[in-house]
Amino acid sequence: MMRTTVLIAVVGVLLGTLASAEPRAQTPCPSAAIWQAIGEAWHERGGGHALAGTVLKGTEPLSSTVGGACGPAPIEQLQDAIKTHLEGGGIVLLGEVHDNGAQHALRGALITAIAADIAEAKKQRPPALVFEHIRADQAAALEASRAPTPEGARDLLQRLDWEKSGWPSSKLFLPIFEAAVVHALPILSGHPTRTEVRDVARRGLDALPGDTAPRLGLDAPLPEALESALLDELEASHCGLMPRTAFSNMALAQRYRDAHMAAALASAARAHGSAILLAGNGHVRTDRGVPRDLARMAPERKVLTVMLMEVSDSRADPTAYAERDPQGKPAADFTVLTPRAERPDPCETMRARFKKPG
């Protein structure tokens, strides 16, 4: 009886201790320096969303905690993966939503950090930057001398006549050009001329001169599933206002741009040791974008692709943001979730344009 009474008393003390104990506060891991560097630009554009800043590797979110201890933040893990890839002579593709300033601020900060690390290590040449946004006929602007300062970046954007280029405001892209110019990174064009793209969109591959189509591998059609997915994307981007048959040549124009950028990247990597492409998310996807052409043009180069995707209030599961190929495999090595840019509904604008008078 005595032993039972003592046991009950001991259990009572333990339960009372557990009930009265306050839960131990979890100390959050420190914020990565890169978020601190772009914090103002990020939060001005809605960086308070719960998923903004999440980094996916494949389809799974990266974590900064290992065994309960703080390790590198997910964005630092991505930064290290990019740097290691470039050190090995690889090619990195950084995607974007063209009018999203938060994404350009992030890519500018990534390029700055990686360029600084490479310069400090003194082990390799800096990577070349290939821009979707710069056309092949703008070589003169790129060849002109420029001061390695923010003012030099602004001068370059003026020489490129950016505000009349059709791309969103140069203010959004300035962080990338400042990073490139200040760190003296080679800046190269990735886009064909407007005339070439327009002619392919109107007349197909016959519009290209000489052996261009076979040289770029455009004479071989995409597999049916990839062709169908590309047509789906084009049809959706035109808000269902045009018949599917209208997009065949547009798809060829898209493939031409992809192949042209791949050739520019392969050439840049040979000349400079490694290269980074800055382009829209549709161009960097691994299944049917630039990486597919690179696998043929530069099989010796390893390719790393990063998509930047906008968060949405209607999607709370981070894995839902990973783009996938027709077989369900991730279409990017990494995906970074970013604030969403404020913009009018593009379909309303397009419907107004297509609406017939009367």
C-alpha positions in Angstrom: 0.0 0.0 0.0 2.9 2.3 0.9 4.6 1.7 -2.5 1.4 2.4 -4.3 0.8 5.7 -2.5 4.4 6.8 -3.2 4.0 5.9 -6.9 0.8 7.9 -7.2 2.4 10.9 -5.5 5.4 10.8 -7.9 3.2 10.5 -10.9 1.1 13.4 -9.6 4.2 15.6 -9.2 5.4 14.8 -12.8 2.0 15.5 -14.3 1.8 18.8 -12.4 5.2 19.8 -13.6 4.4 19.0 -17.2 1.1 20.8 -17.0 2.6 23.9 -15.6 5.6 24.0 -17.8 5.5 26.6 -20.6 6.4 25.4 -24.1 10.0 26.3 -25.1 10.0 29.1 -27.6 11.3 28.2 -31.0 14.0 30.7 -32.1 13.6 31.3 -35.8 16.6 30.9 -38.0 18.2 34.2 -39.0 17.1 35.7 -42.3 19.4 35.3 -45.3 21.5 38.3 -46.2 20.0 38.3 -49.7 16.5 38.9 -48.3 17.9 41.8 -46.1 19.5 43.3 -49.2 16.3 43.4 -51.2 13.9 43.6 -48.3 12.4 47.0 -49.1 12.0 46.3 -52.8 10.5 42.9 -51.9 8.0 44.0 -49.3 6.9 47.0 -51.4 5.7 44.5 -53.9 3.7 42.3 -51.5 6.4 40.2 -49.9 4.3 39.6 -46.9 2.5 36.5 -48.4 3.2 33.4 -46.3 4.8 31.6 -49.2 6.9 34.4 -50.7 10.5 33.4 -50.5 9.9 29.7 -50.5 12.4 27.7 -52.6 11.5 24.4 -54.1 14.0 21.8 -55.2 12.1 19.9 -57.8 8.7 19.9 -56.2 9.7 19.9 -52.5 10.3 23.0 -50.4 13.9 23.4 -49.0 14.3 24.0 -45.3 16.9 25.9 -43.2 16.7 23.5 -40.3 18.6 20.2 -40.1 18.0 18.0 -37.0 16.5 21.0 -35.2 19.6 23.2 -35.9 19.8 26.2 -38.2 21.6 25.6 -41.5 21.9 27.7 -44.7 18.6 29.4 -45.6 16.9 27.9 -48.7 17.8 30.9 -50.8 21.4 30.5 -49.7 21.3 26.8 -50.7 20.1 28.0 -54.2 22.8 30.6 -54.4 25.4 28.0 -53.5 24.0 25.5 -56.1 24.2 28.2 -58.8 27.8 29.2 -57.9 28.9 25.6 -57.8 27.3 25.0 -61.1 29.0 28.0 -62.7 32.4 27.0 -61.2 32.0 23.7 -63.1 31.6 25.5 -66.4 27.8 25.0 -66.4 24.9 27.1 -67.8 22.3 28.6 -65.5 18.8 29.7 -66.6 17.0 32.2 -64.4 13.4 32.6 -65.3 11.0 35.5 -64.7 7.6 37.0 -65.1 8.5 40.0 -67.2 6.8 42.7 -65.3 7.6 41.5 -61.8 10.0 43.9 -60.2 10.4 41.7 -57.1 11.8 38.9 -59.2 14.3 41.3 -61.0 15.4 42.6 -57.6 16.0 39.0 -56.4 17.9 38.0 -59.6 20.0 41.2 -59.3 20.9 40.3 -55.7 21.8 36.7 -56.6 24.0 37.8 -59.5 25.7 40.4 -57.2 26.4 37.8 -54.5 27.6 35.2 -56.9 29.8 37.6 -58.9 31.4 38.9 -55.6 32.1 35.3 -54.5 33.7 34.4 -57.8 35.8 37.6 -57.8 37.0 36.9 -54.3 37.9 33.3 -55.0 39.9 34.4 -58.1 39.5 30.9 -59.5 37.5 31.6 -62.7 36.3 34.2 -65.1 32.9 35.8 -64.3 30.0 34.2 -66.1 28.5 35.9 -69.2 24.9 37.1 -69.0 22.7 36.4 -72.0 19.5 38.4 -72.1 16.3 37.4 -73.9 15.6 41.2 -73.8 18.5 42.2 -76.0 18.3 41.6 -79.8 21.0 40.4 -82.1 20.9 43.7 -83.9 21.8 45.7 -80.8 25.5 44.7 -80.7 26.7 48.2 -81.1 25.1 49.3 -77.8 26.7 46.4 -76.0 30.2 47.0 -77.5 30.3 50.7 -76.4 32.4 51.3 -73.3 30.7 51.8 -70.0 31.7 52.8 -66.5 31.4 50.0 -63.9 28.9 52.0 -61.9 25.1 52.3 -61.5 25.2 55.3 -63.8 26.9 53.1 -66.4 24.0 50.6 -66.1 21.5 53.4 -66.7 23.5 54.6 -69.7 23.5 51.1 -71.2 19.7 50.9 -70.8 19.4 54.2 -72.6 21.7 53.0 -75.5 19.5 49.9 -75.8 16.5 52.3 -76.2 14.8 50.2 -73.5 11.7 52.3 -73.0 10.8 51.8 -76.7 11.7 48.1 -76.8 8.3 46.7 -75.7 9.7 45.3 -72.4 8.4 46.6 -69.1 10.0 49.7 -67.6 13.8 49.8 -67.3 13.3 50.7 -63.6 12.2 47.1 -63.0 15.3 45.7 -64.7 17.8 48.1 -63.3 18.9 45.9 -60.4 20.1 43.2 -62.9 21.9 45.6 -65.1 23.5 47.3 -62.1 24.8 43.9 -60.9 26.1 43.1 -64.4 27.8 46.5 -65.1 29.2 47.1 -61.6 30.8 43.6 -61.6 32.0 43.9 -65.2 30.1 40.8 -66.3 29.9 40.2 -70.1 26.5 41.2 -71.4 25.3 39.4 -74.5 22.2 39.4 -76.7 20.0 36.3 -76.7 17.1 37.3 -78.9 16.8 37.2 -82.7 15.8 40.4 -84.5 12.2 41.5 -84.4 11.9 41.0 -88.2 13.0 37.4 -88.0 10.6 36.5 -85.2 7.7 38.3 -86.9 8.4 36.6 -90.3 8.5 33.1 -88.7 5.2 33.8 -86.8 3.6 34.8 -90.1 5.2 32.4 -92.6 6.8 29.6 -90.7 10.3 28.3 -90.9 10.5 29.0 -94.6 11.0 32.6 -93.6 14.4 31.8 -92.1 17.5 32.2 -94.4 19.6 29.4 -95.7 20.4 26.5 -93.3 19.2 28.3 -90.2 16.3 25.9 -89.4 18.4 22.6 -89.7 21.4 24.2 -88.0 19.2 25.0 -84.9 17.4 21.7 -85.0 14.1 23.2 -85.9 13.5 20.9 -88.8 12.7 18.1 -86.3 9.2 18.5 -84.8 8.6 18.5 -81.1 7.2 15.3 -79.6 3.4 15.4 -79.8 2.8 15.8 -76.1 5.2 18.8 -75.9 3.8 20.4 -79.1 0.3 20.1 -77.6 1.4 21.6 -74.3 3.1 24.5 -76.1 -0.1 25.2 -78.1 -2.1 25.0 -74.9 0.1 27.7 -73.4 -0.2 30.0 -76.4 -3.9 29.5 -76.6 -4.3 30.4 -72.9 -2.1 33.4 -73.3 -4.4 34.7 -75.9 -7.4 34.2 -73.6 -9.2 31.8 -75.9 -9.9 34.5 -78.4 -8.2 32.8 -81.4 -8.7 29.3 -82.8 -6.0 26.8 -82.0 -5.1 26.5 -85.7 -3.8 30.1 -85.5 -0.9 29.2 -83.2 1.1 26.8 -85.4 3.5 29.4 -86.7 3.5 31.2 -83.3 4.8 27.9 -81.8 7.5 27.8 -84.4 8.5 31.4 -83.6 8.7 30.4 -79.9 10.9 27.4 -80.8 13.1 29.6 -83.0 13.6 32.0 -80.1 14.4 29.1 -77.7 16.9 27.6 -80.2 18.5 31.0 -80.9 19.0 31.6 -77.2 20.4 28.2 -76.7 23.0 28.8 -79.5 23.9 32.2 -77.9 24.3 30.5 -74.5 26.5 27.7 -75.9 28.7 30.3 -77.6 28.9 32.4 -74.5 29.9 29.5 -72.3 32.7 28.5 -74.7 34.0 32.1 -74.8 33.7 32.9 -71.1 33.7 29.6 -69.3 30.1 29.7 -68.0 26.9 31.6 -68.7 23.6 32.7 -67.3 20.4 33.2 -69.3 17.8 35.7 -68.1 14.5 35.0 -69.8 10.8 34.3 -69.3 9.8 31.2 -67.4 8.4 29.6 -70.6 11.9 29.7 -72.2 13.8 28.1 -69.3 11.5 25.1 -68.7 13.5 21.9 -69.1 11.0 19.9 -71.2 10.5 22.1 -74.3 12.4 25.3 -73.7 16.1 26.4 -74.1 17.5 23.4 -72.1 16.1 21.0 -74.7 18.1 22.7 -77.4 21.2 23.0 -75.2 21.2 19.2 -74.7 21.8 18.9 -78.4 24.0 22.0 -79.0 26.3 21.7 -75.9 25.9 18.2 -74.4 29.1 18.7 -72.5 27.6 21.5 -70.4 25.5 20.9 -67.4 22.4 23.0 -67.2 20.6 24.3 -64.1 17.2 25.9 -64.5 15.4 28.2 -62.0 11.8 29.4 -62.4 10.4 32.4 -60.4 6.7 31.9 -59.8 4.2 34.4 -58.4 2.3 33.5 -55.3 -1.5 33.4 -55.3 -4.0 33.7 -52.5 -5.8 30.7 -54.0 -2.9 28.3 -53.7 -1.6 27.5 -50.2 0.3 24.4 -51.1 3.9 25.3 -52.2 4.3 22.1 -54.2 1.4 23.2 -56.5 3.6 26.0 -57.9 6.1 23.6 -59.5 5.6 23.5 -63.3 5.6 20.0 -64.7 6.2 18.3 -68.0 3.5 16.2 -69.7 4.7 13.1 -67.7 4.3 15.0 -64.4 8.1 15.5 -63.8 9.2 19.0 -62.6 10.1 21.3 -65.4 12.7 23.2 -63.4 15.5 22.2 -61.0 14.5 25.0 -58.6 11.5 27.2 -58.2 11.4 30.4 -56.1 8.0 31.8 -55.0 7.8 35.5 -55.2 5.3 38.3 -54.6 2.7 38.8 -57.3 3.0 42.0 -59.5 -0.1 44.2 -59.5 -1.5 44.4 -63.1 -4.8 44.7 -64.8 -6.4 41.6 -66.1 -4.6 41.0 -69.5 -7.6 39.1 -70.9 -9.9 42.1 -70.4 -7.4 44.3 -72.3 -7.2 41.7 -75.1 -11.0 41.2 -75.3 -11.4 45.0 -75.7 -8.8 44.9 -78.5 -10.5 42.0 -80.3 -14.0 43.4 -79.8 -15.6 44.3 -83.2 -17.1 47.8 -83.4 -20.9 48.0 -83.5 
